[in-house]
Amino acid sequence: MDQATRTELEAAAFRRLRDHLLARNDVQNIDLMILAGFCRNCLADWYREAAEAKGLSFTKDEAREIIYGEPFAQWKAKHQPDATPEQLAAFEAARKKSHG
């Protein structure tokens, strides 16, 4: 497989993941962090870092808007309640497990 095809496939997979997460606003970022070790904010950071590697500049908020489909503050107000004590405990346990 040539590099251009590989890049196209990776980009398509990324877009599908982003679109899937856009449709699943019931899935909380903390739950993603507990289960997978990354969340929508991580995707936005990775997007911004990739852009910077290519000489493009995105703010944190601009990158998040690409991932969330709207300004993060709006998405958070509509879809992200405060984490429960159980979620926070599970997050801390997962963090300790992954960081030894």
ABEGO torsion letter per residue (X at the ends): XBAAAAAAAAAAAAAAAAAAAAABAABBAAAAAAAAGBBAAAAAAAAAAAAAAAGBBBBAAAAAAAAAGBBAAAAAAAABBBBBAAAAAAAAAAAAAAAX
